[in-house]
Amino acid sequence: MKIGIIGLGLMGGSLALSLKKLDFVEKVVGYDHNETHKKDAIELGLVEEIVNFEDIKKCDVIFLAIPVNGVIAALQEMQDVAAETTIIDLGSTKEKIVASVPPNIRKNFVAAHPMTGTENFGPQAAVEGLYDDKVVVLCDLEESGATQRKVARKIFKALNMKKYFMGAHEHDRHAAFISHMPHAISYSIANTVLRQENKHNILALAAGGFRSMSRLAKSSPYMWEDVFRQNKENLLEAITLFEKELKNLKTDIENDEWEKVHQEMAHANKLHEILE
């Protein structure tokens, strides 16, 4: 099986490192519009070869590890792939991507979202094992071809990923709460401090709590602008509900309702009982 990866940053580069170790993968090649990324990917040993877009389309499996708008654009240029080719996108939103797939290659396409990553980006951020033991959400899989479903399941199983299945619309709403809203909050927390006149003195006190909450603000603005745009309605709903919770807490603090404050914090403690 020859695999091509379009996009050689954190997600694509990390995927390449893991795929190269699978016994059924013959070769992993890459493509990226960024010349520096191409050079770095070879120097770091992420892929065995950099090829052009036309050659990528000849691979048995093609991963689209690029921002969601790039996925939509790339799919329009892949309408001449072979019938047995499997195209798997790794975008953080799914509904608009699925809706954009040209009908003549819908069977070729598998919509996937690996729930993994770091706040870093670019080929230098690639790490081996990024996908190991993580969740991958496969959306509207019944619309993919039998061969493509089999190939996707085989690859993600070999990567030791936990597979979940749902519709693209359901995925995007869930992702807004668990991933997209936290990124929006992290960017806002960072900017709240950066816009203070004495920001350097404030940041001198930064410890684990602030660093943890602002970590996501290091994420690529290019990628996350695309995500926010593609999932605008679900993200706005999630932010609105968060604002309501924060406003309630603010009101309780203003009114010295410390028992209510305590109850809200105790209720929030239950989250990690579920996560753990």
C-alpha positions in Angstrom: 0.0 0.0 0.0 1.4 3.4 -1.1 0.2 6.3 1.0 0.4 9.9 0.1 -0.1 12.7 2.7 -1.1 16.3 1.7 0.0 18.6 4.4 3.2 17.9 6.3 2.7 19.8 9.6 1.9 18.4 13.0 -1.0 16.1 12.0 0.4 14.9 8.6 4.0 14.6 9.8 3.1 12.7 12.9 0.8 10.4 10.8 3.7 9.7 8.4 6.0 8.7 11.3 3.4 6.1 12.5 2.4 4.8 9.0 6.0 4.1 8.1 6.1 1.5 10.8 3.1 -0.5 9.6 4.0 -3.7 7.8 1.4 -3.3 5.1 2.6 0.2 4.1 5.1 0.0 1.3 5.9 3.7 1.0 4.8 7.1 2.4 5.2 10.2 0.2 4.2 13.7 0.8 3.1 17.0 -0.7 2.8 20.5 0.7 2.4 23.9 -0.9 5.0 25.3 1.6 8.5 24.9 0.2 10.0 25.1 3.7 7.7 22.4 5.0 8.8 20.1 2.1 12.4 20.6 2.9 11.9 20.1 6.6 9.8 17.0 6.1 12.6 15.3 4.2 15.3 16.4 6.6 13.3 15.2 9.5 12.6 11.8 7.8 8.8 12.3 8.0 8.2 11.0 4.5 10.4 9.1 2.1 9.8 11.4 -0.9 8.2 14.7 -1.8 6.0 14.4 -4.9 3.8 16.7 -6.9 0.0 16.8 -6.6 -0.6 14.7 -9.7 1.6 11.9 -8.3 -0.1 12.1 -4.9 -3.4 11.2 -6.7 -1.8 7.9 -7.9 -1.4 6.7 -4.3 -3.6 3.9 -2.9 -4.5 6.0 0.1 -4.4 9.8 0.3 -4.6 11.6 3.6 -5.7 15.3 3.6 -4.0 16.8 6.7 -4.6 20.4 5.8 -7.0 23.2 7.0 -10.6 22.5 6.3 -10.9 25.1 3.4 -7.9 23.4 1.9 -9.6 20.0 2.1 -12.6 21.3 0.2 -10.4 22.9 -2.5 -8.2 19.7 -2.8 -11.2 17.5 -3.3 -12.3 19.4 -6.3 -9.0 18.6 -7.9 -9.1 14.9 -7.1 -12.1 13.8 -9.3 -9.9 11.7 -11.6 -8.5 9.3 -8.9 -8.9 5.6 -9.5 -12.0 3.9 -8.3 -10.2 1.9 -5.6 -8.4 5.0 -4.2 -9.2 5.9 -0.6 -9.2 9.6 0.3 -9.2 10.3 4.1 -9.5 13.8 5.4 -8.4 14.7 9.0 -10.3 18.0 9.3 -11.6 19.4 12.6 -15.0 20.0 11.1 -17.0 17.6 9.0 -20.4 18.8 7.8 -19.3 21.3 5.1 -16.4 19.1 4.0 -18.8 16.1 3.5 -21.3 18.3 1.6 -18.5 19.6 -0.7 -17.3 16.1 -1.9 -17.9 15.8 -5.6 -20.5 13.1 -6.2 -18.3 11.1 -8.5 -15.7 10.5 -5.8 -18.0 10.2 -2.8 -17.3 6.5 -2.6 -13.6 7.2 -2.5 -13.9 9.5 0.5 -13.8 8.8 4.2 -14.5 11.7 6.7 -12.3 11.3 9.8 -11.4 13.4 12.7 -8.5 12.1 14.9 -9.1 13.7 18.4 -5.5 14.4 19.0 -2.9 17.1 18.5 -0.8 19.6 20.3 -0.6 23.4 20.4 2.4 23.4 18.1 2.4 23.3 14.3 4.6 22.7 11.3 6.8 19.7 10.4 9.1 20.4 13.4 6.0 19.7 15.7 5.6 16.2 14.4 5.9 13.5 17.1 5.8 9.8 16.9 2.9 8.2 18.7 0.6 11.2 18.4 -2.3 9.0 17.2 -1.7 6.0 19.6 -4.6 5.2 21.8 -6.5 8.3 20.7 -10.1 8.5 19.5 -10.9 8.9 15.8 -14.4 9.9 14.7 -15.6 8.5 11.4 -18.5 10.4 9.9 -21.2 9.2 7.6 -19.2 6.1 6.9 -22.1 4.4 5.2 -21.7 6.7 2.3 -18.1 5.6 1.6 -17.4 2.6 -0.6 -16.9 -0.9 0.8 -13.2 -0.9 -0.1 -12.7 2.5 1.4 -14.5 1.6 4.6 -12.3 -1.5 5.0 -9.0 0.4 4.3 -9.9 3.2 6.8 -10.8 0.7 9.5 -7.6 -1.3 8.9 -5.3 1.8 9.0 -6.9 3.3 12.2 -6.9 -0.1 13.9 -3.2 -0.5 13.1 -2.6 3.0 14.5 -4.2 1.8 17.8 -6.9 4.3 17.6 -10.4 4.0 19.2 -13.0 4.3 16.5 -16.3 6.2 17.0 -19.1 6.6 14.4 -21.5 9.5 14.0 -23.1 11.8 11.5 -21.2 14.9 10.3 -23.7 17.3 11.8 -23.6 15.6 15.2 -19.8 15.6 15.1 -19.6 19.3 14.5 -21.9 20.2 17.3 -20.0 18.0 19.8 -16.6 19.2 18.5 -17.7 22.8 19.1 -18.1 22.1 22.8 -15.1 19.9 23.4 -12.5 21.4 21.1 -13.5 24.6 19.2 -14.9 26.6 22.2 -11.9 25.8 24.4 -9.6 27.2 21.7 -11.7 30.4 21.5 -11.5 30.8 25.2 -7.8 30.2 25.3 -7.2 32.8 22.7 -9.4 35.2 24.7 -7.6 34.5 28.0 -4.2 35.2 26.3 -5.4 38.4 24.8 -7.0 39.6 28.1 -3.5 39.6 29.7 -1.6 40.8 26.6 -3.8 43.9 26.5 -2.9 45.0 30.0 -0.3 47.7 30.4 1.6 45.7 33.0 1.4 42.4 31.1 5.1 41.5 31.7 4.6 41.8 35.5 1.4 39.8 35.3 3.0 37.1 33.2 6.0 36.9 35.7 3.5 35.3 38.1 2.2 32.8 35.5 2.1 29.3 36.9 0.5 26.0 36.0 -3.1 27.2 35.9 -2.5 30.1 33.5 -0.1 28.1 31.4 -2.6 25.2 31.0 -5.5 27.5 30.1 -3.5 29.6 27.6 -1.6 26.7 26.0 -4.1 26.3 23.1 -3.5 30.0 22.2 -0.2 28.8 20.7 -2.2 27.0 18.0 -2.1 28.0 14.3 -4.3 31.0 13.6 -4.6 29.9 9.9 -6.0 26.5 10.9 -8.3 27.7 13.6 -9.7 30.6 11.6 -10.8 28.0 9.1 -12.3 25.8 11.8 -14.2 28.7 13.4 -15.5 29.8 10.0 -16.6 26.3 9.0 -18.3 25.6 12.3 -19.6 29.1 13.0 -23.1 28.3 14.2 -22.2 25.5 16.5 -19.3 27.5 17.9 -21.5 30.5 18.6 -24.0 28.3 20.4 -21.2 26.8 22.6 -19.7 30.3 23.4 -23.2 31.6 24.3 -23.8 28.8 26.7 -20.3 29.3 28.2 -21.0 33.1 28.6 -24.2 32.2 30.5 -22.3 30.0 32.9 -19.6 32.6 33.4 -22.1 35.4 33.9 -23.9 33.3 36.5 -20.7 32.7 38.4 -19.8 36.4 38.1 -23.2 37.4 39.5 -22.8 35.0 42.5 -19.4 36.4 43.3 -20.7 40.0 43.0 -23.6 39.2 45.4 -21.4 37.3 47.9 -23.4 34.1 47.2 -20.4 32.0 48.3 -22.5 28.8 48.9 -23.7 29.0 45.3 -20.1 29.6 44.1 -19.0 26.5 46.1 -21.9 24.4 44.6 -21.0 25.4 41.1 -17.3 24.5 41.6 -18.3 21.2 43.2 -20.6 20.4 40.3 -17.7 21.2 37.9 -15.5 18.7 39.8 -17.8 15.9 38.4 -16.5 16.4 34.9 -13.3 14.5 35.6 -15.2 11.7 37.2 -16.5 11.1 33.6 -13.3 11.8 31.8 -11.2 9.5 34.0 
